[in-house]
């Protein structure tokens, strides 16, 4: 039962991390396409809903946040795979 709760927690963390990574990735993509720009655009669901990024983000800031988010998502994916393997091995 304890392992199942841990797996659910890490699966939820992975889903949230994946959503944030995609959101930041779209921001990076839209700042690189000149046709979409009128300054530094913010095409973020998180920004428009919660205002999490503030107003002073640049291309570099979005890129570095996106890179960190991808690494966190990758690490959480590995943790989820390991937890799945442990659960299969215990059966």
N, C-alpha and C positions, 0 to 999 in steps of 0.2 A: 504494500500500500504506500509506503514511504517513497519507493522508487517511482511509482506512478505519479505522485504529487510533484516530485522533482522534474520528471519528464514534462508534465503539463506546464510547469513554470517556465522551463527552458524553451518549450515550443512557443509559448506566448511571447517570451522575450525575443525569440528568433523572428516571429511574425511582425512584431513591432519594429525591430531593427531593419527588417527587409523593407517595410513601408517607409521608414525614414530614409533609407539608402536610395530607394527609387525616387522619393520626393527630392532629395538633394541632387541626385543624378539629373533629374529633369531641369532643376535650376541651373546646373552647370551647362547642360546642353543648350538651354535657351539663352544663356549669357554669351555663348560662343557663336550663335547664329545672328548675323547683323540685321536681318529683316525683322526680327522680333524685338530689337532693342530700341529703347528710348531712354537711354541712361543705363542703369543697372536694373534689369527687370527682376521681379520676384513672382514666379509662376508656381508658388508653393501652396499646397493645401494646408500644411501646418502653419505657414505664415499668415495666410488669409483667415484661418479659423482661430488660431491661438496666439498669433504674433510672436512666435518663439525665436525668430531670427533677428528681430530688431530692424532698424532701418539703415545701419551702417555696414552692411556686408558687401564685399567686393567679389570679383571673379575668383581671385585667389582664395579668399575665405571660404567661398562655396566649394571650391575644388578640394581644399585640404579637409574640410568637414566631410565631404563626400568620400574621400579616400579613407578617412578614419572609420566612417560608418560601414564601408565595404569590408574593412578588416574585422570589425566587430561582428558583422553579419556572418562572415566566413568562420570566425571562431565559434559563434553560437551554432552554426550548422555542423561543425565538427563535434561539438559537445552533444548535440542531438543525435548524431550518428553513433557516437560512442554509447550513449544511454540506451539507444535502440539495440545495439549489439549486446550490451550487458543484459537487457531484458530477455532477448532471444536466447542467450547463453544460459540464463538461469532456468529456463523452462525445461 
